[in-house]
Amino acid sequence: MIRFFEELSLSALPALETIYLDGWVLRFADNYTRRANSINPLYPGTRTLDENLGEAETLYRGRGQRVVFKMTPASLPEGLDEALAERGYAHEAPTSVQTLDLAAGPQAAPGPTRLAERLTDDWLAAVQDLGAIPERHRDTQRAMLARLGPAACFAALSVDGQPVSVGLGVLQSGCVGLFDIVTQPAQRRRGHARQLIGDVLAWAAARGAHTAYLQVMQNNAPALRLYTRMGFRERYPYWYRVKG
């Protein structure tokens, strides 16, 4: 189950470059986000840990990047997390992966959120502005989103003609992932994010989705409360091991 959702999340955030190393998926995207610049140890390998680790570290350091592992309880080989800790890899950004059964309750009627199935300049500008994406990462983010293969829903909710809440839904294998959910600070706690998410879930359910999933950092108390109220429940955690 963990590997299934990890594979979905890899498809939902395409890296600019991917290298496969003996069961590990190494991703590179010019240092934009940990997830897109991390090692995902998903599958069994055949070589020793020291062989794989040495080669992976060389690849990341050769690009001037930190060496980052995205870890889950199912990461391989067994004992990898402890081995990385012993080698000086710090623990960072504990995150909760949560799911919602879309068949468990009635689907919401379509709301006011504007939904587009293709990336638009207006949507991207709103995401980058509301999310305060640094200028140096904006072209990288655009290039990554342009690589999306699965069906996607680019959502924006506006007040007085101005977008105040935005988000992305990515639909694959009957599951819709929610990403880049952000609301203008002055417009928070007014139900905008909940409305937008509900509209994205309705879009996905109409296209056959049976499950929604998302990733939320464990220190993001407002988001955790919102997702709990909406019925999301944790399936498993992930965290990062970082060196350099």
C-alpha positions in Angstrom: 0.0 0.0 0.0 2.8 2.4 0.9 4.7 1.8 -2.4 1.4 2.3 -4.4 0.8 5.7 -2.9 4.5 6.6 -3.2 4.4 5.8 -6.9 1.3 7.9 -7.4 3.1 10.9 -5.7 6.1 10.4 -8.0 3.9 10.7 -11.0 2.1 13.7 -9.5 5.3 15.7 -9.2 7.5 14.9 -12.2 11.2 15.6 -11.6 13.3 17.1 -14.4 15.7 14.2 -14.3 15.3 10.6 -12.9 18.0 8.0 -12.4 17.3 4.4 -11.2 19.9 2.9 -9.0 19.4 -0.7 -7.8 15.9 -0.2 -6.5 16.3 3.4 -5.6 14.6 6.2 -7.6 16.9 9.3 -7.7 15.2 12.6 -8.6 16.6 15.9 -9.6 14.8 19.3 -10.1 17.3 22.1 -9.6 16.7 22.0 -5.8 13.0 22.9 -6.0 11.3 21.0 -3.2 12.7 18.1 -1.2 10.3 15.6 -2.9 11.5 16.3 -6.4 15.2 16.2 -5.3 15.3 13.1 -3.2 16.2 9.4 -3.3 13.1 7.2 -3.0 14.2 3.7 -1.8 11.2 1.8 -3.0 12.4 -1.6 -4.3 14.7 -4.5 -3.4 18.3 -4.2 -4.6 21.1 -6.5 -5.2 24.2 -4.5 -4.2 25.5 -3.5 -0.8 24.3 -0.4 0.9 27.7 1.2 0.8 27.9 0.7 -3.0 24.5 2.3 -3.6 25.0 5.1 -1.1 28.4 6.0 -2.4 27.1 6.3 -6.0 24.0 8.2 -4.9 26.0 10.7 -2.9 28.4 11.3 -5.8 25.5 12.0 -8.1 23.9 14.6 -5.8 27.1 16.3 -4.8 28.2 16.4 -8.4 25.1 18.6 -9.0 25.9 20.8 -5.9 22.9 19.4 -4.0 22.3 18.0 -0.6 21.8 14.2 -0.4 18.2 13.7 0.6 16.3 10.4 1.2 12.5 10.3 1.3 11.8 7.6 3.9 8.7 5.6 4.8 8.2 2.6 7.0 8.5 0.5 3.8 11.9 1.9 2.6 14.4 -0.7 1.4 16.7 -2.2 2.4 15.4 -2.9 5.9 17.4 -0.9 8.5 18.1 1.9 6.0 16.8 4.6 8.3 19.1 3.5 11.2 22.0 3.2 8.8 21.6 6.7 7.5 21.3 8.1 11.0 24.6 6.4 11.9 26.2 8.0 8.9 25.1 11.5 10.0 21.9 12.0 8.0 19.6 14.3 9.9 15.9 13.7 10.4 13.7 16.4 8.7 10.1 17.4 7.9 8.0 14.5 9.3 4.9 14.3 7.1 1.5 12.5 7.2 0.1 10.7 4.2 -3.7 10.7 4.5 -6.5 9.2 2.5 -10.3 9.6 2.2 -12.8 7.1 0.9 -14.8 9.0 -1.7 -17.5 6.4 -1.8 -18.2 6.7 2.0 -20.4 9.8 1.7 -22.4 11.8 -0.7 -20.6 13.8 -3.3 -20.8 17.6 -3.0 -22.6 19.6 -5.7 -20.3 21.6 -8.0 -19.2 24.8 -6.3 -17.7 28.1 -7.4 -14.1 26.9 -7.9 -12.8 27.3 -11.4 -11.4 24.0 -12.7 -9.1 23.6 -15.7 -7.7 20.4 -17.0 -4.7 22.1 -18.5 -2.0 24.3 -16.9 -2.7 27.9 -17.6 -0.5 31.0 -17.0 -3.2 32.6 -14.7 -3.3 29.5 -12.5 0.4 29.2 -12.3 0.8 32.9 -11.5 -1.7 32.5 -8.6 0.0 29.5 -7.2 3.4 31.2 -7.3 2.2 34.4 -5.8 0.0 32.9 -3.1 2.7 30.2 -2.3 5.5 32.8 -2.3 7.5 30.7 -4.7 11.0 32.3 -5.1 11.7 33.7 -8.5 14.7 31.3 -9.0 12.3 28.3 -8.8 9.4 29.6 -10.9 10.7 28.3 -14.3 11.5 24.9 -12.7 8.0 24.6 -11.2 6.5 25.4 -14.6 8.6 22.8 -16.3 7.7 20.2 -13.8 4.0 20.9 -14.0 4.2 20.8 -17.8 5.5 17.2 -17.6 2.4 15.9 -15.7 1.2 12.7 -17.4 -1.9 11.7 -15.5 -5.2 13.7 -15.7 -5.0 16.8 -13.6 -7.3 19.5 -12.3 -5.9 23.0 -11.8 -8.3 24.7 -9.3 -8.7 28.3 -8.3 -11.3 30.0 -6.1 -11.7 33.7 -6.5 -13.3 36.5 -4.4 -14.1 39.8 -6.2 -12.3 38.5 -9.3 -9.0 37.7 -7.4 -7.8 34.1 -6.7 -7.7 33.5 -3.0 -7.3 29.8 -2.8 -5.6 27.4 -5.3 -4.8 23.8 -5.6 -4.0 20.9 -7.9 -5.7 17.5 -8.2 -3.9 14.6 -10.0 -6.0 11.6 -11.0 -4.4 8.2 -11.5 -5.5 4.6 -10.9 -8.7 5.6 -9.2 -7.0 7.9 -6.8 -6.8 11.7 -6.7 -3.9 13.4 -5.0 -4.2 16.9 -3.6 -1.2 19.2 -4.0 -0.2 22.8 -3.7 -3.3 23.8 -1.6 -2.7 27.4 -0.5 -4.9 30.2 0.6 -4.2 33.9 0.8 -3.4 34.7 4.5 -6.1 37.4 4.8 -8.7 35.0 3.4 -7.9 32.0 5.7 -10.5 30.5 8.1 -13.4 31.4 5.8 -13.9 28.0 4.2 -12.2 28.7 0.9 -9.8 25.8 1.0 -12.5 23.4 2.1 -14.7 24.5 -0.8 -11.9 24.2 -3.3 -10.9 20.8 -2.1 -14.6 19.6 -2.2 -14.9 20.8 -5.8 -11.7 19.0 -6.8 -12.9 15.8 -5.1 -16.3 16.1 -7.0 -14.4 16.6 -10.2 -12.3 13.4 -9.5 -15.3 11.3 -8.4 -17.2 12.2 -11.6 -14.2 10.6 -13.4 -14.2 7.4 -11.4 -12.0 8.2 -8.5 -12.7 6.2 -5.3 -9.9 7.5 -3.1 -8.3 10.8 -2.3 -4.9 11.2 -0.8 -2.7 14.1 0.4 0.6 14.8 2.2 0.6 17.2 5.1 3.5 18.2 7.3 2.9 17.1 10.9 3.6 20.6 12.3 0.9 22.2 10.1 -1.9 22.2 12.7 -4.5 24.3 10.8 -4.2 22.0 7.7 -4.4 18.9 9.9 -7.6 20.1 11.6 -9.2 20.9 8.2 -8.3 17.5 6.7 -9.6 15.7 9.9 -12.9 17.6 9.6 -13.2 16.5 6.0 -12.7 12.8 7.0 -9.1 12.2 6.0 -7.1 9.7 8.1 -3.4 8.9 8.2 -2.3 5.9 6.3 1.4 6.2 7.0 4.1 8.8 7.7 7.2 9.8 5.8 10.2 11.8 6.7 13.5 12.9 5.2 17.1 11.9 5.9 19.4 14.8 4.8 23.1 15.2 4.7 25.3 18.0 3.3 
